[in-house]
Amino acid sequence: MATAEDVRTIALALPETEEKLAWGIPTFRVKGKIFASLADDDTSVGVKCPVEERAELIASEPEKFFIRPGHDDNFAWVRVRLAALDDTAELRDILHDSWRQAAPRRLAEGFPDGVAEG
């Protein structure tokens, strides 16, 4: 099971990422753009997800992925229940994908899998 501390550790290891409190919750940003946010109870993390892919993702694993109706409806965002993740490797993949969606092209191209080499 992944934890809020795992989210923080993985997110902050990504290039040019910073943590900033917004709306009373921790958010993780690359070059000022949010790519992840922890829920106020630390049980889930919100990440970027193309709207056209979100419904299929939620339908395929509803125990893992969800949206908050009335809040996430119009945003390219999905929430992930940390307790439902198989391990931190799965969380890492999810956060890396979200980071790549938010990062400027030159930065994302410099780190194709979302992490710096070395």
N, C-alpha and C positions, 0 to 999 in steps of 0.2 A: 504494500500500500504506500502510495506517495503522500507526502505531507506538505504543509505550507512552507516549512523550512526547505524542503527539496525544491519547491518552486523558486524560492528566493535564490538558492545556491545556483541552480541551473540558469535562471534568467540573468543573474548578475555576471555569470561567466561569459555571456554572449558579448561580442564586440560592441563597444560604445553604448552599453546599456546602463541606465541609472534607475534607481527606485525613487518614486516620488509619491507622497501621500496626496490623494485627491478624493473628494467625497467621503472622507473618513476611512478610506481603504488604501492599502499599498497598490500602486500601479508600477509597471515596468515599461520603460520607454527606450526606444532607440532613436536618437536624434530628435527627441521631443515627441515622437509618435508612440502612443500606447499600443503595446502588443499583448499585454497580459495584465490581469488585475485579480487579486485575491478577494474572495468574499469576506464579509466582515466576521464570519464565524470560522474562517480558515478551512472550510470543508470542500470548497470548489475554487476553480480558477476560470476566469473568462479569457478567451483567446480569439484572435482574428480567424474568421472562416468565411469564405465566399458564400453569400446568401444562397446562390443556386446549388451549393453542395450541402448546405446545412440540413435540410429536411431529410435527405437520404441518410446522412450521418446519424441523425437522431433516431430515425426509424430503424436503422440497423443495430444500434446499441443504446436504447433508451435508458438503460441503467447507468450508462456512462456519460452521455451527452444530453443537454437540455438547454432550453432558453427560458427566460422569465417573461411570460406573456405580458404585453403592455410596456415592457422595458427594452427588450432586445429585438422586437419584431422588425424594425426598420434598419438594423445595423448588421454589418458583416461580422457577426460575433456569435460564439457558442460558448456554453459553460460546460466544464468538465468536473465530474465528481471525483475528487482525489482518491477516495476509498475504493472506487471501482477500477482504478488503473491497476494493471498487472504488476508493474514495477516502475522504477524511476527511469528506465530506458524508454518506456512508452511516454512518460511525461516529457522527457528530453526531446523526443521526436515531435511531440505536439508543440512544445515551446519553440523549438527551432523553426518549425514551419510557420508559426505565427510571427516570429521575429523576421523571417525572410519576407513576409507580406508587408511588414511595416518599414523595413530598412530601406534607405535610399539604394537605388540600383547599383551604384559603384561599390557600395559597402557590401551588399548582398553578393555581387559577382566576385568580390575579393574573398569571400568566405562561402563558397557554394553550398556547403552543408550546414551553414549557420555557426560554425565554430572556427576559431583561429587555429592554424597549424602551429605545432611547436610547443 
